[in-house]
Amino acid sequence: MTVSAGDVVTAPNAGAAVKAQIHESIQRLTGWLEENDYRGYDTFDGLSAKYVRPLTFENEFLRTALLQGVRRFPVNLRPLLGVEKSRSTKGMGFLARGFIRLHKATGDPQWTEKAKSALQWLTEHQAEGYSGACWGNHFDYQSRTFYLPKNTPTIVWTSLIGHAFLDGYEYFHDVSYLKTAISACEHIVNDLNKTAHGNGVCISYIPGRISEVHNANTLGASLLARTYSHAHDDSYRDLAQKAIRYTAQHQRADSSWYYGENENLHWVDNFHTAYVLDCFKHYAHGTGDDRFQQNMMNGYAYWKKIFFLEDGTPRYYDHKTLPLDIQCSSQAIDTLVFFHDLDPESLPLAVKVAQWTITNMQDRSGYFYYRRYSPWLVNKTPTLHWGQATMLSALAGLYRLL
């Protein structure tokens, strides 16, 4: 688990047995989700600990200690601390995308019903008081740089959920879904700060402050670009281009990206890098502008070389493998599937990652563990969006192509 990753060894062609294994995994996962009414914990929901939160006295340091303590403790303390299982907006967005993919793969009408139900739930649970559709956490959050009260929208949540509505529009041809995506773009255009850097612009993570993070910036750009392909609003394309340019300009010499450019954000990890790669590809598809193609392919080659062991284990950081995090697995599968038209090795590697994850991270009851710290130390917390929803979406996308 700690050796450095070298060149990826391509997996054998997936056969019927592999497809059956992934299908069985999806069945167990959807069964668990239904039994739990699509509710679970969240990685960062520690401030919802109603029995302990008063002891923070709303001090920033103590809030951070509580949130990170709950998140990092290898045993799930939430039931003891008063944190309840909940639905999450981001989770429902990934579930909607997964259900659409399952209908594409199987034609089973149950997935249509579930996808539309998830999108309807998201329509009813938007944040209020902004220029357009947007979504945030259902819990308070304390980051290393800011405090975020629950229901404050973030560009990450809004963009990923906006993509779910575009999936719905493109598949079901329901214009109301496109209108929601357009509304989300209006939120990005009107409610979020934009910081100019040369010819580029960084779109802020949250309303009301400047917060420059590459995956957040590019996620906003990706939704603007993909929506532009349907709505043809030039302002969406222009802002998307400037945002992608900002991140392209900050690509490092080895083709990686820091999480953010502030000194306290200088790390390189697996799934945030994958987000950025997806966004570059969405931008090119949505606008027809391929000027950043080399940035994308160089970044993709770096990501594929650095972040996987030979057996498909997804590494967390560029310099170390641990912890083995379910989000690294789910986003790796999703990005490899997305790039299958550009890289013939992507699907075999996606299969290897999926098989490793099913074997090492899926509980017998169907849900996926949050993290492995070692072969014998596992955090088995059933997080909803971080694990269950993202894995359903990723596995469904892979299953559809096998």
Disulfide bonds with the S-S distance in Angstrom:
none
